[in-house]
Amino acid sequence: MQPETQRVAQSRAGLWAGRVLSALGVLFLLMDATMKLLKVQPVLDTFPKIGWPVSLVTPLGILLLLCVMVYVIPQTSLLGAVLLTGYLGGALATHLRIGDPLFSPILFPTYIALLWGGLFLREQRLQALLPLRR
């Protein structure tokens, strides 16, 4: 067994690593939501290419923003991670369906990994639910 001080230090390090991973994912997604809400030209140009009407830019930006808000609230972060996984999974499927270059769809699983990895490191209940083998 490890002394109590080592367990606390590891826990603190894991907590901060989780916060950093979560923050990176949240920042990327907030940038995406902001670009949709501001209707920047690259977003408006992309929607027809992926087969989505431009009229959905704002609703999807609002939906993404709401999912991110649910994720950043500690009491609802697990629900937020599930919602964002669904949102990003749909985005990934949309891009793969039209044959986008591989770089674009790779970003979506990266965001999901940041969100779930960060949540796993900072949420002890999730660690208990999905224990890693030593």
Legacy VTK file of the C-alpha trace (Angstrom):
# vtk DataFile Version 3.0
C-alpha trace
ASCII
DATASET POLYDATA
POINTS 134 float
0.000 0.000 0.000
1.044 3.550 -0.626
1.312 6.088 2.160
-1.624 8.500 2.431
0.471 11.461 1.217
1.336 9.718 -2.053
-2.300 8.872 -2.736
-3.352 12.475 -2.118
-0.574 13.827 -4.369
-1.539 11.454 -7.174
-5.168 12.363 -6.734
-4.355 16.068 -6.909
-2.227 15.547 -10.009
-5.001 13.514 -11.620
-7.553 16.147 -10.700
-5.497 18.922 -12.298
-4.691 16.826 -15.358
-8.415 16.172 -15.707
-9.210 19.849 -15.389
-6.653 20.738 -18.065
-7.929 18.077 -20.491
-11.523 19.135 -19.877
-10.645 22.810 -20.334
-8.950 22.096 -23.671
-11.994 20.226 -24.942
-14.355 22.917 -23.663
-12.318 25.710 -25.270
-12.340 23.993 -28.665
-16.082 23.415 -28.461
-16.794 26.967 -27.267
-14.833 28.256 -30.250
-16.928 26.038 -32.540
-20.196 27.189 -30.949
-19.116 30.840 -31.148
-18.244 30.507 -34.829
-21.696 29.057 -35.471
-23.480 31.742 -33.452
-21.529 34.526 -35.177
-22.194 32.836 -38.544
-18.638 33.256 -39.760
-18.203 32.701 -43.477
-16.264 29.394 -43.277
-19.148 27.885 -41.279
-21.730 29.206 -43.736
-19.676 27.784 -46.618
-19.288 24.375 -44.957
-22.944 23.646 -44.179
-24.098 23.218 -47.793
-21.011 21.068 -48.503
-21.930 18.664 -45.702
-25.565 18.561 -46.760
-27.029 20.661 -43.956
-29.165 23.764 -44.515
-27.588 27.041 -43.431
-30.726 27.697 -41.375
-29.414 25.121 -38.848
-26.197 27.007 -38.087
-27.656 28.970 -35.163
-29.722 26.123 -33.656
-26.696 23.806 -33.766
-24.522 26.501 -32.193
-27.070 26.929 -29.387
-27.339 23.160 -28.925
-23.559 22.820 -28.703
-23.353 25.719 -26.242
-26.040 24.144 -24.029
-24.287 20.756 -24.080
-20.991 22.405 -23.100
-22.742 24.256 -20.273
-24.160 20.973 -18.961
-20.649 19.467 -19.149
-18.917 22.246 -17.183
-21.351 22.059 -14.262
-19.801 19.443 -11.926
-23.157 17.955 -10.902
-24.192 17.369 -14.540
-20.794 16.787 -16.186
-21.434 13.108 -16.885
-24.691 13.936 -18.669
-22.865 16.684 -20.569
-20.189 14.210 -21.690
-22.880 11.842 -22.979
-24.665 14.680 -24.821
-21.429 15.966 -26.349
-20.474 12.445 -27.425
-23.745 12.220 -29.326
-23.316 15.676 -30.845
-19.739 15.013 -31.933
-20.606 11.516 -33.138
-23.198 13.041 -35.446
-20.656 15.560 -36.701
-18.136 12.789 -37.325
-20.688 10.693 -39.223
-21.691 13.706 -41.323
-18.108 14.401 -42.373
-17.290 10.765 -43.063
-20.485 10.379 -45.105
-19.390 13.048 -47.571
-15.803 11.802 -47.747
-14.082 14.729 -46.053
-10.306 14.469 -45.766
-9.319 12.381 -42.768
-7.895 15.356 -40.827
-11.309 16.934 -40.251
-13.089 13.863 -38.817
-10.090 13.015 -36.604
-10.734 16.175 -34.592
-14.120 14.969 -33.327
-12.818 11.807 -31.609
-9.985 13.933 -30.201
-12.506 16.270 -28.574
-14.424 13.288 -27.208
-11.199 11.840 -25.791
-10.326 15.167 -24.125
-13.794 15.446 -22.587
-14.043 11.848 -21.342
-10.370 11.651 -20.331
-10.667 14.870 -18.358
-13.892 13.743 -16.738
-12.414 10.351 -15.847
-9.382 11.932 -14.165
-11.413 14.422 -12.128
-14.476 12.313 -11.260
-13.922 9.558 -8.692
-17.365 8.050 -9.283
-16.500 7.469 -12.931
-13.185 5.916 -11.897
-15.078 3.549 -9.592
-17.504 2.683 -12.381
-14.718 2.064 -14.923
-11.654 0.985 -12.905
-8.338 0.660 -14.683
-6.299 -2.484 -14.051
-2.959 -2.060 -12.368
LINES 1 135
134 0 1 2 3 4 5 6 7 8 9 10 11 12 13 14 15 16 17 18 19 20 21 22 23 24 25 26 27 28 29 30 31 32 33 34 35 36 37 38 39 40 41 42 43 44 45 46 47 48 49 50 51 52 53 54 55 56 57 58 59 60 61 62 63 64 65 66 67 68 69 70 71 72 73 74 75 76 77 78 79 80 81 82 83 84 85 86 87 88 89 90 91 92 93 94 95 96 97 98 99 100 101 102 103 104 105 106 107 108 109 110 111 112 113 114 115 116 117 118 119 120 121 122 123 124 125 126 127 128 129 130 131 132 133
